[in-house]
Amino acid sequence: MSAGFITINRPGPLTTVQDAGRFGVRRLGITQGGPADLHAWAWANWLVGNPWGSAAVEITLGGLELTAEHDCLLALTGADMQASRNGEPQPGWQSFTLKAGQRLSLDMCRQGVRGYLAVAGGFVAEPVLGSAACVVRDGLGGHRGDGSKLAEGDRLAFAGGGQARPLPANALPDYAEPVVLGLIPGAQIAEFDGASLFEAFNRPWQVDTRADRMGVRLLGPTLKCKLTSMVSEGISLGAVQVPPDGQPIALLNDRQTIGGYPRLGTLSPLACARLAQCPPGSELRLRAISQEQALRDYRRFRTRFN
């Protein structure tokens, strides 16, 4: 049952419906989907009182405009997209009410890459293989169930309910801060030569223009690996593969399910979320962390949403 609808007037370059993701089906060759920035998505839902896993809207680069057909409680997090409500500035990272007939407009992003719009009760979308997460490449999930991104004239149903909450002071990220991504060393890390390993963790990397929900190519020192061929292995979120050109590719939510390039390691879930907000040309560094530390950090993050 829906409590109301929102109409999309202008969708922006890539706007999709994303819940927590599609799990338990990678053995079938079906990828995960879900929010590229788990951190911003989770806080958007939290601000309107939604439980973990509720479907929200992921907005890439901005450009979205919508009109409320019914009163609704919303929250906008992630990249600064210069939001306005009926022409008046609307700050991000807080909940607000959009009355029936009012418009929410987003310009192109100034800091970050992706924004998240949550509505109290969550957006209503029929699950496909257990999830509403939209994967355009696979034609799965989303508001229509067929992997469609949002288009002009689409109507999104929402369940309603929920309750506005204030954002804890320490939850607000600063996308202007230097980016350091935690990486768990991988199974093939010993196959890279010593100079490559030193440079991987002591030299800056630049985000390439070849960056999307499938993966992000990093430009920097050429990494050399002794392995010339591998049997393809399962690919996890954050896997950092190194193809023959020596430039790493960090794989994200819409990645392929298997791959045959050696892996430097795996970015932690929170590192993946931060990478998802890095525009092309931005600089970052990699920092080796243990699996135990990555797990502690993730558990600490998740306990805030239980």
TALINCOR-V410095 format. One record per backbone hydrogen bond with DSSP energy under -1.0 kcal/mol. CO is the residue of the C=O (numbers start at 1). NH is the residue of the N-H. Records with the same first field share a line. If there is no record, write none. Layout:
# TALINCOR-V410095
CO = NH ; NH
This chain:
# TALINCOR-V410095
4 = 158
5 = 69
6 = 156
7 = 67
8 = 153
10 = 65
14 = 60
15 = 150
16 = 58
17 = 134
18 = 56
25 = 28 ; 30
26 = 29
32 = 22
37 = 41
38 = 42
39 = 43
40 = 44
41 = 45
42 = 46
43 = 47
45 = 50
46 = 49
47 = 165
48 = 163
51 = 54
55 = 123
56 = 18
57 = 117
58 = 16
59 = 115
61 = 109
64 = 106
65 = 9 ; 10
66 = 104
67 = 7
68 = 101
72 = 98
73 = 120
74 = 96
75 = 118
76 = 93
77 = 116
80 = 110
81 = 107
83 = 90
84 = 105
85 = 88
88 = 85
96 = 74
98 = 72
99 = 102
102 = 68
103 = 86
104 = 66
105 = 84
107 = 63
111 = 80
113 = 61
114 = 79
115 = 59
116 = 77
117 = 57
118 = 75
119 = 122
120 = 160
122 = 159
131 = 128
132 = 142
135 = 139 ; 140
140 = 135
141 = 147
145 = 141
151 = 154
154 = 8
156 = 6
157 = 124
158 = 3 ; 4
168 = 171
174 = 177
179 = 285
181 = 287
182 = 268
183 = 289
184 = 266
186 = 189
188 = 191
189 = 192
191 = 226
193 = 197
194 = 198
195 = 199
196 = 200
197 = 201
199 = 203
205 = 284
206 = 219
207 = 281
209 = 211
210 = 217
213 = 254
214 = 252
215 = 212
216 = 250
217 = 208
219 = 206
224 = 193
233 = 259
236 = 239
238 = 267
239 = 251
240 = 264
241 = 249
243 = 246
246 = 223
248 = 218
249 = 241
250 = 216
251 = 238
252 = 255
253 = 33
257 = 235
259 = 233
262 = 242
264 = 186
265 = 240
266 = 184
268 = 272
269 = 273
270 = 274
271 = 275
272 = 276
274 = 277
275 = 278
279 = 282
282 = 207
284 = 205
285 = 181
287 = 183
290 = 294
291 = 295
292 = 296
293 = 297
294 = 298
295 = 299
296 = 300
297 = 301
298 = 302
299 = 303
301 = 304
302 = 305
